[in-house]
Amino acid sequence: MSYYYGDHTSAEIAEYAKKNAVVVLPVGTTEEHGQHLPVECDAIIARHYGDKIGEACEKAGIPVLVLRTISYGFSMGVVRHWPGCPNVDIHVLTSYITCIVESLVKEGFKKIVMLNCHGNHDCVLRTVMRDIADKYDVFTMTIGAGIGGAYEKMKRDPAGDIHGGEYETSLMLHIAPELVHTDLYTNVDAIRIDKRLLGPVSTWGLQNTKTGIFGDPTYATAELGKAIMDSAVEKAVEYITLYRDHNEQSNA
Ligand SMILES: [Zn+2]
């Protein structure tokens, strides 16, 4: 049976809601990713991640529906400098995703998982989570493709990856190698800043980029990409199982 939400009839959707099905909403974006990766990189990763979670949940006997991937989102001006970014205002995007999640809640779904596959969306999806919880007492979940921990264990680039480097390029070599221009790899934008500032300060404000990436794709391998994805799917199913079984309500 298809795990895509949109492949089902309205009556079937209602049945899924009665079964306390988990709904997965992959969220990517379309923006430049250097000279070697397609602009849809984040959306391709989000879609693949959603598909694999759908397959794995079905295998584990967890009723699941996967929505089509949100492929256009918010990117900061420094990224929009390069072509390939049909940008959505951050407030419009937050409102758009809130409306989708709100509709799912009104359909009776209580376990909604957003897949965040774009750094600039962290605050957007967190805002959606808080807003929905506050209005409906429904607690949604947000996870990324890095949750499995394989990248931290296996990476060869000591500086790691922020955008278009070893992590993302490895995932793309695993998911869609035909879209990766390996002949255009460059390490001119390898991360060279004090890593202690990563996180507390937006990377885009710490280091200039010549080619639109922050990282070094020359370290990337398809094997690493597969390990990242496999571990992320395994961890996602673990979280989803716990989340679905958890019923204790808040103090509201
Ligand atoms: Zn990306």
Residues whose N, C-alpha, C, O or C-beta is under 5 A from the ligand:
A	BS01	ZN	C41 D42 C117
